[in-house]
Amino acid sequence: MAYEGFTGRLSKEKQDLHDIKNSAAEFFRVNRIPQEIERALNELYFHKPEDVHGYLANHFINLSAPPKISRLKGKEVYDARGQLSTEAEVFCIICNKEKSMSSAVVSSHFGPKETSLDWNTQVRADHVMTAVQWINEPLNNLLKGLNPCDQSEVDHILSNFFMARHLEEKDIRNKEKQESHFSSEAEVALPSPPPDQTKDKKSVDRGKKSNTAEKPFPSTEPPEPVLPGSLAIGSVSLAVAKTGAQIYSIPLYKYIAALNRKAPTQFHIPVPLVTLLSCGKNSPGKLNLLEEVILIPKVGQRVRQIITMTLELQKEIMRIMNTSTKAGSKGKYEVATGVLKSPDELVDMYQALISKYPAVVALIDPFRREDIDQWEKLSNVLGDSCSLLSDTTYKSKTPPLLGARGHILKHIHETTVSDLIRITSEHQGSVFVGTTCSEPCSDASLSDIAVALGLDYVKLGGLNGAERMTKYNRLISIEEELAQQGILVFKEKHPPPLFTEKPLEESTERTV
């Protein structure tokens, strides 16, 4: 009996081994393993590389399954100004292993109130907290399993998600308005004043009107609300684009350029518009009329030459301003204090300024958006001698300003990489990329984006601060890399003014 039991076990083991061999053979046959190994060995012998195993590893990596997004991770970080922002990190499954691929932070500017002393820091914290929650939960579930190299599909999902949240928020605001309206209708009306008092008040009003001939001052339009959590959209989009570039082992600017068009064979570097002087409270000579004085370099200059020239020019400007201050002069030109100008009077003042200083080739936001008549009037007066530029994001729902030219592109909030590509494709010509100091110091993606989109100009700010110089250094590196590869070209540009085409009349976009 013992012998028969041993024989039975042996027969079962042989049968199991036989079944395993057959299963393995079928597995190898279906996946074409023998053929691929044979081909790899043949190519290995033909090329005879120094690193044999590295050659085989690269051979089979090229045959591996495409990467898949395994998860997203959102977290709170501090930007260059020490303010809270949102970082998105992308993890992918590559060769059966999960890897952290890249992370990104986009600008987190929430409007003019943010720079005032009464800005509620809790509002920013709520925006960031919501963005982190979006990344870690709904967006993580939506993008899980997608190919990170399919940028258009990723951005389509991100934009649809944002629009759904936007409509939800809009419905909530409409309901609140309706409730507020019903509440106001229920209030008890106050009695009218006695007839004699009403008559006296009307007489006084008529007397005031007779002494005032000024037109009513247009009220300032409220800024477009920023949807809490919108930072998640732009951050995830850029992080995915950086992941795709890393997978293909190419620079980010080449990767994004290939998304827009078939692998370009030549690139040009956008001309950096460098801030020479920032006016206001912190400048030695306070100029309330001006916010920034910007240097526009000549065509054909390399970025390193532009930076060297600008640094010398800044030293001379500071020397002159400090000397004038020590000599007893205040060095201040204040239009807002003691000298009040109406919008129409401001048109005349700008005209005189441009006539006296023809080197001024552009004015950025010389009026409020509400002063519609003055925008058009100043544009007609100046003609092609000076360009009027409006600092308005391209997603603005406000009508176009007659007299303003160009577009401004800011990678902020819900702006995706596909949005930037689409806008520059629809509106060819001179385009600027504005930036805030709300990115981490080590992130130089803005320089790559400007080169990738084929922009004519890029505005990176002044030559101070780690976050700005990182971007300038990246621009220099890209330029040197393109020159070494023999694919750097200098694009022909018109002399000042920057924009010689007719003012925008149909598009809602503007350039700073």
PyMOL commands that set and color helices and strands:
alter all, ss='L'
color gray80, all
select helices_A, chain A and resi 2-30+33-47+52-61+112-115+121-143+151-185+195-211+231-247+252-260+303-326+343-356+372-382+417-426+445-452+466-485
alter helices_A, ss='H'
color red, helices_A
select strands_A, chain A and resi 68-78+84-94+97-104+271-278+292-295+362-364+387-389+407-409+431-433+457-462
alter strands_A, ss='S'
color yellow, strands_A
deselect
rebuild
show_as cartoon
